[in-house]
Structure formats: C-alpha cells, structure tokens
Amino acid sequence: LLCLIYAAAMIGVVSGFIPNPEGGGADFTTIEGVQAIFASRAGVTIGWTHYLAFDLFVGLWIARDGDAKTVSRLVQAPILLATFLAGPLGLLIWLIVREPAARETGRFR
C-alpha cells in the first residue's frame, strides 16, 4: 500500500499535478531541484512514504533471510532497528553479517 501511495504521489509531483513551490514538475537533476521538492508538505510526505516503504521492505527481507539462515532473532533485532531508523545503514550491516552467519550454518541462498 505504501508503494502504491508513493507511486501515485511521484506521478503527481513529476507531472506538476502536485505543485512544486518553485512551479512546474519535480527536478531531480540538481540538488536545488530536490530541495525544492522537499520545500512543500507534499514533497516531505512523499519522501517520508519512500523511506517507510524502503525500510519495511528491506526489513522484511532481512528477517526472512535471517530466519532462512538460522540467524538468531537477538542478532536480527538491532539490525532491523538500524534498518528502520536509517535504512541503508541497516542493510549494509546485514550484508556484512549475513554471509559469515550463513557459512557457520552451511546455509547459502
């Protein structure tokens, strides 16, 4: 549902249907253009929805991958928290932790 909301909102911003304070559609080609997107409440809401969708999707993948590799939930918990608070950081931590854990149990997938 979050992904659908995000996709619909992005179409609105890029097409100019959801107004940009600078006028026109979104400009992802410059830092100033991205800043302009986040200058509006709609832009912040779209960004926040993007972060939530990413964090939840990646968190679900980490949890399922951890269970498949028999990684303890006590090990998974702080990584999932890091993923929810700072998505790419949690993903990086998991990618570093997952292979040694899989090698210990002999579960590659």
N, C-alpha and C positions, 0 to 999 in steps of 0.2 A: 504494500500500500504506500509506504514511504517513497519507493522508487517511482510509482505512478504519479504521486503528487509532485515529486521533483521533476520528472519529465514534463509534465504539463506546465509547471511554473517556468521551466527553462525555455520551453517553446514560447511562452508569453513574454519573457524578457528579451529573448533573441529577436522575436518578431516585432517588438516595440509595443505589443498589446498591453503589457505591464510597463508603465512609463519609467524611464530612467531619469533621475533628476537633471542630467545633462541633456536630455532629449534623445529621441531615437531608440534604437535597439542596443543590446549589450555589445561592448567592445572588449574582447578577450586578448587582443593583440598587444596591449600595453598595460603597465602597472596602473597608470592613471585610469584606464578604462575599467579595470577590475575594481579599483577603489570606488569609482562612480557607481558600480553595481551595488556595492555594499553601503552606499550612502542612503539608500532607501530601506524602509521596513520590509518591503517585498524582497529586496535583494538579500537582506540578512536572513529572512525566513527561508529563502531558497538555499542559501549556503548552509544554514543550520540543518535543514532537511537532508542535504547532501551528506553532511558529516554523520548524522544519525544513521542514514541508510548504509553508508560505508562501514561504520563501526559495528552495527548489528550484523551485517552480512559477514564481515571478516571475523567477528567474534563467534558466530555460529560455525564457520568453517574451522576455526581454531579448536573449538570444543569438540566437534565431530572428529577432527583429525587427531586430537589428543586422546579421545576415547578409543579410536581405532588403533592407535599406537600404544595403548595402555599407559598413558602418562597420567599420573595421579591428579585428581581434581585439586588437591592442595597446591600443586605446581601450576596448574592451569589458572587458578583463581587470580593471582596477582597479574598474570599476563593478560587475562580478559579485562581486568580493571584498567590496566595500562592501555589496552585497545579502546575501551570506552572513553577514556579521558583524552588520549592522544593516539588515534587510530594507527597511523604509520609506525609510530614507536612500538606499540604493542605487536604489530605484525612483524617488525624487524626482530624483536625479542623472540617471538615464536619461531621464526625461521632459523634463528641461531640455536634454540633449544631443541627443536623437533628432531633433527637428524641424529644427534648423539643419543637421544632418548629412544629413537627407533632402532638404532644399532644395538643398544643394550638388550632390547627385547626381540630383535630379529624381525621387526615388523616394518617393512618398507612398502609404501603405497602412495 
